[in-house]
Amino acid sequence: MSSRPAGKPQRWARKRTVTRARVLEAAAAAIEQTGFQRASLDEIAARGGLTKGAVYSNFASKDELFLAVLEEKPLQLDPKLRPHMSKADYFRALGESAAALLPRARAQAAFFAEFMLYALTHEDMRERMAQRQADRFRETAVNAPLDPSERLALSGREMTNLVQALSLGLLFQHMLTPEEITPALVIKAFDLLAADPKPA
């Protein structure tokens, strides 16, 4: 049996992967230079040396392209976790992971601000972005590998929302005042979460 029929789909898949990467790279460059709302698909295609049809063959709409570019540059925690951690060690790992994101957040501040503005002025996109952000933080926040003797004072949903809000809040504030929101302060903020709340 000839191997050619099998080879053609493989070559097509590789070409499609390369084309998709070029579209994403061109879109990210256009967003950083002119902003997402002003960047046209014609401009993005030209930057990537592609046709507008090549863009549409990979992304059904500009919003789909928007989300794909954001996926390429996620502000996502990647803490160093291990089984049976104490609460103090767990929150310290989260804090160190958030602190490690500060340089990239600062370097790409205009990029992330552009995405935030677009989401806030397009309700459907806001909902989709909110869901994606929640999904990113949920696994880290809910599946805490804590020692059995340790117990968080929050439900899984509350924990997800708190870790997400604290992380993104510190990152975005660092974009505005990097001299104030330092790595040490970010770690300290997460350390405070390890303390048991006092009875009301």
Steps between C-alpha positions, in 0.01 A plus 500: 500500500634845410587737785412809298135528605604493865778751437276766348281546810813522715652769277170686497480485881856630534427785256184589689692506830764730351235729351312520829822594683571775246149640539533506880842665486375763256186564706701545821732749325204694358327515839813628673554770237151623409262334748262214439196701396696700240695202366322368191516144373649639177783655701554182700510291184749740337726491805510123484553492123164323464167550335190601692358162403787330683402687816136396466596139428655485847267731695127539442494860622712781636381412850621141459836637394493732801455209740767291329756781531414535868553126547853546366581752774311385810562648842474165672638377828735203484588435865742231611264275694565170672279256691405567864605865510424718798275800437796729554709320237207480259427873508870580488523294178206694354660830599835411347327393179306829482817699572676322215238636258570865585773565240288365213191685620696825504659441160164423338287747695358674191417165343300378799334839551379493140342160551336610823350809335359294215347248739339773710331648194382168351281301740529165325878527497506606865307187596725275295818656636370479857425130454843429355674684781295313760585167337871584515495581869254230610737204479768671706259641755267202545743210474728618777722204602471581868591282791186322628529686829480835320171653395417809298235732640353557152295292259657400169311770312593766756862390486508521121352850499732622773820366343396634160405844630811535714734383224356712222451799727864497605620445144297785356594732785865410439456618141405843637732524802783248466701673770222435752378151406826314545559124494543507878161669548327251269640209698403667827142545375466127438669415829219686677245256353654216699394655831183358652225764510402627842145423616256783432 
